[in-house]
Amino acid sequence: MKQWEALENALKSMQEKALDFQFQQQERRKSREKEEEKGIVSFSGSENIDKDKKDNDFGSLVDELLLLLI
């Protein structure tokens, strides 16, 4: 029973982290879109795109792991 509760708590924690991560990613996208609309694209724009792609790949992996636990 205690193992089940520990697993449930771990799952809840992972879900919260995944939701926080997705929220942060959405906020970054919104911010970048606003900058692009204003024409303020920094020299490091390509680095930001690469980072977002990596974040998105990581987010997909987290989602897959969460689905396995359900």
C-alpha positions as a Markdown table, in Angstrom:
| # | Residue | x | y | z |
|---|---|---|---|---|
| 1 | Met | 0.0 | 0.0 | 0.0 |
| 2 | Lys | 2.8 | 2.4 | 0.9 |
| 3 | Gln | 4.5 | 1.6 | -2.4 |
| 4 | Trp | 1.4 | 2.5 | -4.3 |
| 5 | Glu | 1.1 | 5.8 | -2.4 |
| 6 | Ala | 4.7 | 6.6 | -3.2 |
| 7 | Leu | 4.2 | 5.8 | -6.9 |
| 8 | Glu | 1.0 | 7.9 | -6.9 |
| 9 | Asn | 2.9 | 10.9 | -5.3 |
| 10 | Ala | 5.7 | 10.5 | -7.8 |
| 11 | Leu | 3.3 | 10.5 | -10.7 |
| 12 | Lys | 1.5 | 13.6 | -9.4 |
| 13 | Ser | 4.9 | 15.4 | -9.0 |
| 14 | Met | 5.8 | 14.4 | -12.5 |
| 15 | Gln | 2.5 | 15.7 | -13.9 |
| 16 | Glu | 2.9 | 19.0 | -12.1 |
| 17 | Lys | 6.4 | 19.4 | -13.4 |
| 18 | Ala | 5.2 | 18.6 | -16.9 |
| 19 | Leu | 2.4 | 21.1 | -16.7 |
| 20 | Asp | 4.8 | 23.8 | -15.4 |
| 21 | Phe | 7.2 | 23.0 | -18.2 |
| 22 | Gln | 4.5 | 23.2 | -20.8 |
| 23 | Phe | 3.3 | 26.6 | -19.3 |
| 24 | Gln | 6.9 | 28.0 | -19.5 |
| 25 | Gln | 7.2 | 26.8 | -23.0 |
| 26 | Gln | 4.0 | 28.5 | -24.0 |
| 27 | Glu | 5.1 | 31.7 | -22.4 |
| 28 | Arg | 8.4 | 31.6 | -24.2 |
| 29 | Arg | 6.5 | 31.1 | -27.5 |
| 30 | Lys | 4.2 | 34.0 | -26.8 |
| 31 | Ser | 7.1 | 36.2 | -25.9 |
| 32 | Arg | 9.0 | 35.3 | -29.0 |
| 33 | Glu | 5.9 | 35.9 | -31.2 |
| 34 | Lys | 5.4 | 39.3 | -29.7 |
| 35 | Glu | 9.1 | 40.2 | -30.4 |
| 36 | Glu | 8.8 | 39.0 | -33.9 |
| 37 | Glu | 5.6 | 41.0 | -34.4 |
| 38 | Lys | 7.5 | 44.1 | -33.2 |
| 39 | Gly | 10.4 | 43.3 | -35.5 |
| 40 | Ile | 12.7 | 42.8 | -32.5 |
| 41 | Val | 14.5 | 39.6 | -33.3 |
| 42 | Ser | 17.9 | 39.2 | -31.6 |
| 43 | Phe | 21.0 | 37.9 | -33.2 |
| 44 | Ser | 20.7 | 34.7 | -31.1 |
| 45 | Gly | 17.3 | 33.9 | -32.5 |
| 46 | Ser | 18.4 | 30.7 | -34.1 |
| 47 | Glu | 19.8 | 29.6 | -30.7 |
| 48 | Asn | 16.4 | 30.2 | -29.2 |
| 49 | Ile | 14.7 | 28.1 | -31.9 |
| 50 | Asp | 17.1 | 25.2 | -31.3 |
| 51 | Lys | 16.5 | 25.4 | -27.5 |
| 52 | Asp | 12.7 | 25.4 | -28.0 |
| 53 | Lys | 13.0 | 22.3 | -30.3 |
| 54 | Lys | 15.0 | 20.5 | -27.6 |
| 55 | Asp | 12.5 | 21.6 | -25.0 |
| 56 | Asn | 9.7 | 20.3 | -27.2 |
| 57 | Asp | 11.4 | 17.0 | -27.6 |
| 58 | Phe | 11.9 | 16.7 | -23.9 |
| 59 | Gly | 8.3 | 17.6 | -23.3 |
| 60 | Ser | 7.2 | 14.9 | -25.7 |
| 61 | Leu | 9.3 | 12.4 | -23.8 |
| 62 | Val | 7.8 | 13.4 | -20.5 |
| 63 | Asp | 4.3 | 13.0 | -21.9 |
| 64 | Glu | 5.1 | 9.5 | -23.2 |
| 65 | Leu | 6.5 | 8.5 | -19.8 |
| 66 | Leu | 3.4 | 9.9 | -18.0 |
| 67 | Leu | 1.2 | 7.9 | -20.4 |
| 68 | Leu | 3.0 | 4.7 | -19.5 |
| 69 | Leu | 2.4 | 5.3 | -15.8 |
| 70 | Ile | -1.4 | 5.8 | -16.2 |
